Amino acid sequence: MKIKWLGHSCFKIVSANGIRVLTDPFDDNVGYRLPSVEADIVTISHNHFDHNFVDCVKGNFEVINKIGNFNVKDIPISGIKTYHDEEMGAKKGENIVYVFNIDNMRICHLGDLGHILTKEQVNMIGKIDILLIPVGGVYTIDAEKAVETVRTLKPSVVIPMHYKTKALKFELESADKFLNKMGDFEKLDSKVIEIKKENLEPDKTKVYVLKYE
């Protein structure tokens, strides 16, 4: 599996047999270069401009923007109801966490999760190998809650997202506080990481920071 960070919460995940999953595409108000990519599957965690701009996506793709269990091009996907804030959506609405089963690995994209997961939500997410997690606070969980979420879900690989960079036009916290609290992290000189099941360490969590520029 190859995972490419296109900025903010947008990743292009490509399976070994070439199926392309795109998460939370954004419009040109965000600051990152507008994603212009082909995809087979596009997931939308919630309908805000920085997460739902499907007009930038090319190809014959299927959009998933609701909770439930799906199977698209032989990729099982679960959409789990969560919230964008700590008041059950009263301030910012609902959020969908997606879990994909790709190349015999389970990858979880938390979208704009705004609260600590409940036991029921953790059980619905289940055992995961790779976690894509917001760490910039303000609109989502902050660094401390992100660390708590990682320790709850116990993935082998963590990739932070939705944090302040030079490209981002609005204010979020940087990833630094989260990284310092996690400790075991590596900043890659690439937008892309390739992950294979046999290389995962099930009893250890490693954080990889993908490079935007």
C-alpha positions in Angstrom: 0.0 0.0 0.0 1.2 3.5 -0.9 -0.1 6.5 1.0 0.4 10.0 -0.4 -0.4 13.1 1.6 -1.9 15.8 -0.6 -2.2 18.3 2.3 -4.7 18.9 5.2 -6.8 15.6 5.6 -6.5 14.5 2.0 -4.6 11.3 1.2 -4.4 9.2 -1.8 -4.2 5.5 -0.8 -3.2 3.1 -3.5 -3.6 -0.7 -3.0 -1.1 -3.2 -4.4 -3.5 -3.9 -7.3 -3.9 -0.3 -8.1 -7.2 0.7 -6.5 -7.1 4.4 -5.6 -8.8 5.8 -2.5 -9.0 9.6 -2.0 -9.9 11.0 1.4 -11.4 14.5 2.2 -10.5 16.5 -1.0 -10.4 20.3 -0.4 -11.0 23.4 -2.4 -8.6 26.2 -3.2 -9.5 28.2 -0.1 -7.3 26.0 2.1 -3.9 27.0 0.9 -2.5 23.7 -0.4 -2.4 23.1 -4.1 -5.7 21.9 -5.2 -5.7 18.1 -5.6 -6.1 17.1 -9.2 -6.0 13.3 -9.1 -7.8 10.3 -10.4 -9.5 8.0 -7.9 -11.8 5.0 -7.8 -13.2 5.8 -4.3 -13.6 9.1 -2.6 -14.6 9.4 1.1 -16.0 12.5 2.7 -15.9 12.8 6.5 -18.2 15.8 6.6 -19.5 18.5 4.3 -17.1 21.4 5.0 -15.2 23.1 2.1 -11.9 21.7 3.3 -13.0 18.1 3.2 -15.7 17.6 0.5 -14.5 19.2 -2.8 -15.1 16.3 -5.2 -15.0 18.6 -8.3 -11.2 18.3 -8.2 -11.3 14.5 -8.6 -11.0 12.9 -12.0 -12.1 9.5 -13.3 -15.1 7.2 -12.7 -15.2 7.2 -8.9 -17.7 6.3 -6.2 -18.3 8.8 -3.4 -18.9 7.5 0.1 -20.2 10.2 2.5 -22.4 8.3 5.0 -22.2 5.8 7.8 -22.5 2.1 7.1 -20.6 -0.8 5.6 -19.6 -0.7 2.0 -17.6 -2.8 -0.4 -16.3 -1.0 -3.4 -13.9 -2.7 -5.9 -13.3 -5.4 -3.3 -12.3 -2.9 -0.6 -14.4 -3.2 2.5 -15.1 0.2 4.1 -16.9 1.1 7.3 -18.2 4.5 8.0 -18.7 5.2 11.8 -20.7 8.1 13.2 -18.7 10.5 15.4 -18.9 14.3 16.0 -16.9 17.4 14.9 -17.1 18.7 18.5 -17.4 17.7 22.1 -21.1 18.5 22.3 -22.4 15.6 20.0 -22.4 17.8 17.0 -24.2 20.8 18.5 -21.5 23.2 17.4 -19.9 21.8 14.2 -22.1 18.8 13.2 -21.3 15.2 12.7 -18.1 13.5 11.5 -17.6 10.1 9.9 -14.6 8.0 10.7 -13.7 5.6 7.9 -11.9 2.2 8.2 -10.6 0.6 5.1 -9.3 -3.0 4.6 -6.6 -2.7 2.0 -3.8 -5.2 1.3 -4.7 -7.2 4.5 -4.2 -4.0 6.6 -6.8 -1.9 8.3 -6.4 1.8 7.9 -8.5 4.4 9.8 -9.1 8.0 8.7 -10.5 10.0 11.6 -11.7 13.0 9.6 -12.4 16.0 11.8 -12.9 14.1 15.0 -13.6 16.6 17.7 -13.9 14.4 20.8 -12.5 11.4 22.6 -13.9 8.2 21.2 -16.5 6.3 23.2 -16.1 2.6 24.0 -18.8 1.8 21.5 -17.0 3.8 18.8 -13.7 2.2 19.6 -15.3 -1.2 19.3 -16.8 -0.3 16.0 -13.5 0.8 14.7 -11.8 -2.3 15.9 -8.2 -3.3 15.6 -6.3 -1.1 13.1 -2.9 -1.1 11.7 -2.6 2.5 10.3 -4.1 5.6 11.8 -4.6 9.0 10.0 -5.3 11.4 12.8 -5.9 15.2 13.2 -3.5 16.8 15.6 -3.9 20.6 15.1 -6.7 21.3 17.6 -9.0 24.4 17.1 -11.5 22.5 14.9 -10.6 19.0 16.0 -9.0 17.1 18.9 -5.8 18.7 20.0 -2.4 17.1 20.6 -3.2 15.7 24.1 -6.5 14.1 22.9 -4.7 12.8 19.8 -2.1 11.1 21.9 -4.9 9.6 24.1 -6.7 8.4 20.9 -3.5 6.7 19.6 -3.0 4.9 22.9 -6.6 3.7 22.8 -6.5 2.4 19.2 -2.9 1.1 19.4 -2.1 1.3 15.7 1.4 0.2 14.4 1.7 3.3 12.2 0.4 6.8 12.8 0.4 9.6 10.2 -0.7 13.1 11.6 -2.9 15.4 9.5 -4.9 18.6 9.8 -2.3 20.7 11.4 -0.6 24.1 10.7 1.9 24.3 7.9 3.3 27.2 5.8 0.8 26.4 3.1 -2.3 26.4 5.2 -4.3 29.7 5.2 -6.1 29.3 8.5 -4.8 28.9 12.0 -4.2 25.4 13.5 -1.6 24.3 15.9 1.5 22.7 14.4 2.2 19.0 14.8 5.1 19.6 17.1 3.3 19.3 20.4 1.8 15.9 19.3 5.1 14.7 18.1 6.9 15.6 21.2 4.3 13.8 23.3 4.4 10.7 21.2 8.2 10.6 21.2 8.9 7.9 18.5 8.5 9.8 15.3 10.3 10.1 11.9 10.0 13.0 9.5 10.2 11.7 6.0 11.6 13.7 3.0 8.7 12.5 0.9 4.9 13.0 0.5 4.6 9.2 0.0 5.1 6.2 2.3 4.9 2.6 1.3 3.6 0.2 4.0 3.6 -3.6 3.9 1.9 -5.9 6.3 5.1 -7.9 7.0 6.9 -4.8 8.1 4.4 -3.7 10.8 5.4 -4.1 14.4 2.1 -5.0 16.2 3.3 -4.2 19.7 4.9 -0.8 18.7 3.6 2.5 17.4 5.7 4.6 15.1 4.7 8.1 13.9 5.6 9.1 10.3 5.3 12.7 9.3 4.9 13.1 5.5 6.4 16.1 3.8 4.2 18.5 1.9 6.8 20.5 0.1 
